Amino acid sequence: MSPLVIMDRGEALTLNFAELRNYHGNLALMAIGVGFRAVKAALQELYGEESVERSSLTVRSGHAGPGFRDAFEYTTRAVTRGAYIVDVDYPVAQYDPHRAQSYAFVISDSQGASVEVALKENFLPGVFYDYLKKGREGTMTPEDKATNEKLKADLCEKALALPQDELFEVKRLS
C-alpha cells in the first residue's frame, strides 16, 4: 500500500498504513483499511498529485465506528479540529440490514471542493453485518469472535489490495 502524502502547516507528511495500524490497534481492521483508502481516493479525486493542507479538510462519515474515526483522525486530524461529522443516516451506501449506517464518506475542503467516496455494495459479505449485530447484542460465541476477527483482518487486506475502482464509487460533488 503506497503512503498518503498530506501537508501539515506547510510540511509534507508521508503517512503509511502500518502507522495507522499501530495507532488504532486491531479492533476494527476492516474499517481502518477502508478508511485509509477512502482518504487516498478523495484526495486523488480532489487534488491529483498535489498535496493539500489537512487543516482545510472536513470529513462527513456515514459510519460511527472507531476504525473509520481513527483513519480520518490519523490522516486529516478532523476529529481533533472539530471538523468531523458522523451522519449514519447519510443516504448513500446504506448496506447494513440491521441499522442505519452508511459506508459513504464526504471529504470537503475550505474552498468548497467536495467528493463522496462510497464503498461498493459487494465488498462486505452479509455475515459481516450479522457479526456487528451480535457484537452489539453481546451474543457472540467464542467461535463467532474468532471467525469475525479473521474476517475483519481478511477484509482489511482486501481493501488495501483492491484497485480503487473495485472498492469505491468516487463522485465529485463540487
C-alpha positions as CSV (number, residue, x, y, z in Angstrom):
1,M,0.0,0.0,0.0
2,S,1.5,3.3,-1.0
3,P,1.6,6.1,1.5
4,L,-0.6,9.1,1.7
5,V,1.1,12.5,1.5
6,I,-0.6,15.4,3.1
7,M,0.5,18.9,4.3
8,D,0.6,19.9,7.9
9,R,1.3,23.6,8.4
10,G,3.4,23.7,5.2
11,E,5.3,20.4,5.9
12,A,4.7,17.4,3.7
13,L,3.8,14.3,5.9
14,T,4.1,10.8,4.5
15,L,1.5,8.7,6.2
16,N,1.8,4.9,6.0
17,F,-1.0,2.4,6.7
18,A,1.3,0.5,9.1
19,E,1.5,3.6,11.3
20,L,-2.3,3.9,11.3
21,R,-2.5,0.2,12.2
22,N,-0.2,0.8,15.2
23,Y,-2.2,3.9,16.2
24,H,-5.6,2.1,16.0
25,G,-4.7,-1.4,17.2
26,N,-6.7,-4.4,16.0
27,L,-10.3,-3.5,16.9
28,A,-11.7,-2.5,13.5
29,L,-9.2,-3.7,10.9
30,M,-11.6,-3.6,8.0
31,A,-12.6,0.0,8.8
32,I,-9.1,1.3,9.1
33,G,-8.2,-0.3,5.8
34,V,-11.3,1.1,4.0
35,G,-10.9,4.5,5.8
36,F,-7.3,4.9,4.8
37,R,-8.1,4.1,1.2
38,A,-11.2,6.4,1.2
39,V,-9.0,9.4,2.2
40,K,-6.5,8.5,-0.5
41,A,-9.3,8.2,-3.1
42,A,-10.8,11.5,-2.1
43,L,-7.5,13.4,-2.2
44,Q,-6.7,11.8,-5.6
45,E,-10.0,13.0,-7.0
46,L,-9.8,16.5,-5.5
47,Y,-6.1,17.2,-5.9
48,G,-4.5,14.7,-8.2
49,E,-0.8,14.5,-7.3
50,E,-0.9,17.8,-5.4
51,S,-0.7,17.7,-1.6
52,V,-3.4,19.6,0.4
53,E,-3.2,21.2,3.8
54,R,-5.0,18.8,6.1
55,S,-6.4,21.6,8.3
56,S,-8.5,22.7,5.3
57,L,-10.4,19.3,5.2
58,T,-13.8,18.4,6.7
59,V,-15.0,14.8,6.9
60,R,-18.6,13.7,7.0
61,S,-18.6,10.0,7.8
62,G,-21.7,7.8,7.4
63,H,-20.2,5.3,9.8
64,A,-19.8,6.0,13.6
65,G,-17.3,3.2,14.2
66,P,-13.9,3.7,15.9
67,G,-11.9,2.4,12.9
68,F,-13.2,4.9,10.5
69,R,-12.9,7.7,13.1
70,D,-9.3,6.7,13.7
71,A,-8.5,6.5,10.0
72,F,-9.9,10.0,9.4
73,E,-8.2,11.4,12.6
74,Y,-4.8,10.0,11.7
75,T,-4.9,11.3,8.1
76,T,-6.7,14.6,8.5
77,R,-6.8,15.4,12.2
78,A,-10.5,16.3,11.6
79,V,-11.7,14.8,14.9
80,T,-9.3,16.9,17.0
81,R,-10.1,20.0,14.9
82,G,-13.9,19.6,15.3
83,A,-14.2,19.1,11.5
84,Y,-15.5,15.5,11.8
85,I,-19.2,14.9,11.5
86,V,-20.9,11.5,11.8
87,D,-24.1,11.1,9.8
88,V,-25.3,7.5,10.0
89,D,-28.4,8.5,8.0
90,Y,-26.4,9.7,5.0
91,P,-28.5,8.2,2.2
92,V,-25.7,6.6,0.2
93,A,-24.2,3.1,0.8
94,Q,-26.7,2.1,3.5
95,Y,-25.9,-1.7,3.3
96,D,-26.4,-2.8,6.9
97,P,-29.7,-4.6,7.2
98,H,-29.9,-4.3,10.9
99,R,-29.5,-0.5,11.4
100,A,-28.9,2.9,9.8
101,Q,-25.2,3.1,8.9
102,S,-23.7,4.4,5.8
103,Y,-20.4,3.3,4.2
104,A,-20.0,6.6,2.4
105,F,-17.7,9.5,3.3
106,V,-17.7,13.0,2.1
107,I,-14.5,14.9,2.2
108,S,-14.6,18.7,1.6
109,D,-12.1,21.5,1.7
110,S,-12.4,25.1,2.8
111,Q,-12.5,26.2,-0.8
112,G,-15.8,24.3,-1.5
113,A,-14.4,21.3,-3.3
114,S,-16.2,18.1,-2.2
115,V,-16.1,14.4,-3.0
116,E,-18.2,11.4,-1.9
117,V,-16.4,8.1,-1.6
118,A,-18.8,5.2,-1.2
119,L,-17.8,1.6,-0.5
120,K,-19.1,-0.8,-3.2
121,E,-22.1,-2.8,-2.0
122,N,-20.5,-6.2,-2.7
123,F,-17.3,-5.6,-0.6
124,L,-18.8,-6.6,2.8
125,P,-20.4,-10.0,3.0
126,G,-23.8,-10.3,4.8
127,V,-22.3,-12.2,7.7
128,F,-20.2,-9.1,8.5
129,Y,-23.3,-7.2,9.4
130,D,-24.6,-10.2,11.4
131,Y,-21.4,-10.2,13.4
132,L,-21.8,-6.5,14.1
133,K,-25.3,-7.1,15.3
134,K,-24.2,-10.0,17.6
135,G,-21.4,-7.8,19.0
136,R,-23.9,-5.0,19.9
137,E,-26.2,-7.6,21.5
138,G,-23.4,-9.4,23.3
139,T,-24.4,-12.7,21.8
140,M,-21.2,-13.7,20.0
141,T,-19.8,-17.2,20.8
142,P,-16.1,-17.7,21.1
143,E,-16.2,-19.3,17.6
144,D,-18.1,-16.2,16.3
145,K,-15.4,-13.9,17.8
146,A,-12.5,-15.9,16.2
147,T,-14.2,-16.1,12.8
148,N,-15.1,-12.4,12.9
149,E,-11.6,-11.3,13.8
150,K,-10.2,-13.3,10.8
151,L,-12.9,-11.8,8.6
152,K,-12.0,-8.3,9.6
153,A,-8.3,-8.9,9.0
154,D,-9.0,-10.5,5.6
155,L,-11.3,-7.6,4.6
156,C,-8.6,-5.1,5.6
157,E,-6.0,-6.9,3.4
158,K,-8.5,-7.0,0.6
159,A,-9.3,-3.3,1.0
160,L,-5.6,-2.4,0.8
161,A,-5.0,-4.6,-2.3
162,L,-8.1,-4.0,-4.5
163,P,-7.9,-1.4,-7.3
164,Q,-9.7,1.7,-6.3
165,D,-12.5,1.3,-8.8
166,E,-13.3,-2.2,-7.4
167,L,-13.5,-0.9,-3.9
168,F,-15.3,2.5,-4.2
169,E,-17.6,4.6,-6.2
170,V,-16.0,8.1,-6.2
171,K,-18.2,11.0,-7.0
172,R,-17.2,14.7,-7.3
173,L,-19.9,16.7,-5.6
174,S,-18.4,20.2,-6.2
